[in-house]
Amino acid sequence: MKPDRQTTLLGRSVAQPELFGEFYAAHASAVFVFFARRTLDVEVARDLTAETFAEALASRSRFRGTTEAEAAGWLFGIARHLLSRYLRRGVVERKAVERLGIRMPHLSDDDHERIAELAGLDDLRSGVAAALGELGADQRDAVELRVVAELPYDEVARRLSISEPTARARVSRGLRALADALEPLRPTEVKT
């Protein structure tokens, strides 16, 4: 018997809204760290985390997964979309600042090093590289095309000469293996 989405906290929260709080508690720290490592700004990370969960709450009835891992993936899909939108908006804002001739303060090399240290970027980079090296070539190629090159699944399938469902399966298995390998690097608790 195939499980349905009602077995996940997110799926059950459609009928029982109070369960969304548990879903939030289970994922808020990871989402916050995701944004903090990419924006290097605590306030922006907090805002984007809040936007992510607001969007997840509003659209949770569209979730079609059947596992908690799929629910987390769905949530991080929302997070990636919001980060992309934030970064695009930032490019426009930077161009406007340049046109106006406003000089923005720059971070020193020491500031960059301190931020990288606080976010654990060196450990994360080496962990990702090692975990990618442990994947089989089929999964590694699929993950790199989908995640690093940001290609749609149909293009991943075309480049690997496989079907789209096979491409999806390889990416899914590869990401699951990466998540398992990187679990020791996950921060234990981050206050948002």
C-alpha positions in Angstrom: 0.0 0.0 0.0 1.4 3.4 -1.1 1.5 6.0 1.7 -0.4 9.2 1.1 0.4 12.8 1.9 -1.9 12.6 5.0 0.9 10.7 6.7 3.2 13.8 6.8 2.9 16.7 9.2 2.5 19.0 6.3 -0.2 17.0 4.7 -2.1 16.5 7.9 -1.9 20.2 8.7 -4.4 20.9 5.9 -7.1 19.4 8.0 -5.4 20.1 11.4 -3.8 23.6 11.1 -2.2 23.3 14.5 0.2 20.7 13.1 1.8 23.3 10.9 3.5 24.6 14.1 5.2 21.2 14.5 6.3 21.3 10.8 7.7 24.7 11.4 9.5 23.6 14.6 11.0 20.6 12.7 12.4 22.7 9.8 12.8 26.4 10.9 16.5 26.1 12.0 17.6 24.4 8.8 15.7 26.9 6.6 17.2 29.8 8.6 20.8 28.4 8.2 20.1 27.9 4.4 19.3 31.6 4.1 22.0 32.8 6.5 24.7 30.9 4.6 23.6 32.4 1.3 22.8 36.0 2.2 25.3 36.4 5.0 22.7 38.7 6.7 20.8 37.6 9.8 17.9 40.0 9.3 17.4 39.0 5.7 17.7 35.3 6.6 14.9 35.8 9.2 12.7 37.6 6.8 13.2 35.0 4.1 12.6 32.2 6.6 9.3 33.8 7.6 8.3 34.3 3.9 9.1 30.6 3.2 6.8 29.4 6.0 4.1 31.8 5.1 4.1 30.6 1.5 4.2 26.9 2.7 1.3 27.6 5.0 -0.7 29.2 2.2 0.0 26.6 -0.4 0.3 23.4 1.7 -2.8 21.9 0.1 -0.7 21.6 -3.1 1.9 19.4 -1.5 1.8 16.0 -3.2 4.6 14.1 -1.4 4.2 11.2 0.9 7.2 11.4 3.2 8.7 13.9 5.6 11.8 14.1 3.4 9.6 15.0 0.4 7.9 17.7 2.6 11.3 19.1 3.5 12.3 19.1 -0.2 9.1 20.9 -1.1 9.7 23.5 1.6 13.3 24.0 0.4 12.0 24.4 -3.1 10.0 27.3 -1.8 13.1 28.6 0.0 15.2 28.4 -3.2 12.5 30.3 -5.2 12.4 33.1 -2.6 16.2 33.3 -2.5 16.4 33.5 -6.2 13.8 36.3 -6.2 15.6 38.1 -3.4 18.9 37.9 -5.3 17.4 39.1 -8.6 15.9 42.0 -6.7 19.3 42.7 -5.2 20.9 42.9 -8.6 18.4 45.6 -9.7 18.9 47.5 -6.4 22.7 47.4 -6.8 22.4 48.7 -10.4 20.2 51.6 -9.2 22.7 52.4 -6.4 25.6 52.5 -8.9 23.6 54.7 -11.3 23.0 57.1 -8.4 26.7 57.1 -7.6 26.2 55.9 -4.0 29.2 54.2 -2.5 28.4 51.2 -0.5 30.7 50.1 2.3 32.7 47.0 1.5 33.5 44.1 3.8 37.2 43.6 4.6 38.9 40.3 4.0 38.8 39.7 7.8 35.0 40.3 7.8 34.6 37.8 5.0 36.7 35.2 6.8 34.7 35.8 10.1 31.4 35.3 8.3 32.7 32.2 6.6 33.9 30.9 9.9 30.5 31.6 11.7 28.6 29.9 8.9 30.9 26.9 8.8 31.5 27.3 5.1 34.9 25.6 5.0 33.6 22.4 6.7 30.5 22.5 4.5 32.4 22.9 1.3 34.7 20.0 2.1 31.8 17.9 3.3 29.9 18.5 0.1 32.9 17.7 -2.1 33.6 14.5 -0.2 29.9 13.5 -0.2 29.7 14.2 -4.0 32.8 12.0 -4.5 31.1 9.1 -2.7 28.1 9.1 -5.0 28.0 6.8 -7.9 28.7 8.5 -11.3 25.1 8.2 -12.4 23.7 10.0 -9.3 26.6 12.5 -9.2 26.1 13.5 -12.8 22.3 13.9 -12.3 22.7 16.0 -9.1 25.3 18.2 -10.7 23.1 18.9 -13.8 20.0 19.5 -11.8 21.3 21.4 -8.7 24.6 23.0 -9.8 23.7 23.7 -13.4 20.0 24.3 -12.4 18.8 22.4 -15.5 15.1 21.2 -15.7 14.6 17.5 -15.4 13.8 17.1 -19.0 17.2 18.6 -19.9 19.0 16.4 -17.3 17.3 13.4 -18.9 18.3 14.4 -22.4 21.9 15.1 -21.5 22.2 11.7 -19.7 20.2 9.8 -22.4 17.7 8.5 -19.8 14.0 9.0 -19.2 12.8 11.9 -17.1 11.5 9.7 -14.3 14.9 8.0 -14.2 16.5 11.4 -14.0 14.2 12.4 -11.1 14.9 9.2 -9.3 18.7 9.6 -9.6 18.6 13.2 -8.4 16.3 12.2 -5.5 18.5 9.3 -4.5 21.7 11.4 -4.8 20.3 14.3 -2.8 19.1 11.9 -0.1 22.6 10.4 0.1 24.2 13.8 0.3 21.8 14.9 3.0 22.6 11.7 5.0 26.4 12.3 4.5 26.1 16.0 5.5 23.9 15.4 8.6 26.9 15.6 11.0 27.6 19.1 9.7 24.1 20.3 10.4 23.9 22.9 13.1 22.3 21.5 16.2 20.2 24.5 17.0 20.0 28.0 15.5 17.8 30.6 17.1 15.7 32.5 14.6 
